[in-house]
């Protein structure tokens, strides 16, 4: 690990100013991803600015039904929050499906959004990776990629975004609040991760030096009946091979409102807009759910070793929606 | 830098700490508490699990500076020296849940935390709570036995009160 300086910021303005004064700095939340990557040499910041003491550790419930989640709320506290569990159960389920208890106790919401990909070529500094060293190449395209993207990838990077939390945030139209030296700003979560294109090293659309301060979820009555399901290679403590966040409201057997997002299939949590459009106003049947999944997955381009993800995702989506529809009918 | 923290109820100070040291390193190499084990160093195996401000974390991923002014309980802090082993420690011994022993301290801290929050866990609860702790010897069956035994004994004790 390279030499670096460590400091605790006392307030948000101080944190942003400290970052601006130290070009090689990183904000430090729980450290579960950043400290790990510093050990392997993937990250080598000159300064860590610890932001856990900034008072951004509360979940606030809006009177209109939304939520505002502070950036340093831990994953454990987020998943345990009664307002989260009541208004957005899929969000709590997604958080609990990620990592281990030890990591969830330390990891923060802001850090979860900015965690780096888990592609083995990215995390091994002896190998090329366009995300880590722009222009060096992507060995995963012709290499080990059974767990990589089937949607939205480019030949420059085929890694998937690893967050479970993010899949629920994508489904529920989250908005990211941040602070910069020039003042505060907001960004739709859907726009946080730019398309990979030929710039996979450009991982977020945040302005330089921006500190994420909160993630807000607008009121969404449909989210009270929502579910997150994750398929992985063992029953706990593994990244997803595919996951679905879904919310469904059925009236008189017809889909009135639906939210769908996929995880572990693209460089960002994948909001399934085409499937949502196909389903809105359609009968709440397994056949319609399958047709909607096909509409979304028509754009899928599996790699030689991850074609299994397409039927897996289709079946996962149909199964989760069918369960939600059956529960609504009871 | 200087790091001041509370470990197992006692105030400690470590001087000339390098920023790149982990809480685990500070505990083992500077404070003389080698119970927490250094195995994967990347948050995968749970051997370094300690309670930090009352929740279990992987101390290998806590930078030394992050531990400043915080409260740590290590495996050394589970037992009360006046009364011998903690119930979870005794249960691990009695159930044969210890082989090479390297994962044991982390499992003890994780199990202790599980039983504080969930005194009568189901097998699913136990599996999920211990999923962040890897053991390469036992195959986990004896570890599950140990957790069930500790829970059963604390249930008996509660019943006698």
Interface residues (C-beta under 8 A of the other chain):
Chain A: X1 X2 X3 X4 X5 X6 X7 X8 X28 X30 X31 X32 X35 X36 X38 X39 X40 X48 X50 X52 X74 X76 X99 X100 X101 X102 X103 X105 X106 X235 X236 X237
Chain B: X1 X19 X20 X22 X41 X42 X43 X46 X49 X52 X55 X56 X57 X58 X61 X62 X63 X64 X65 X66 X68 X110 X113 X127 X128 X129 X131 X132 X133
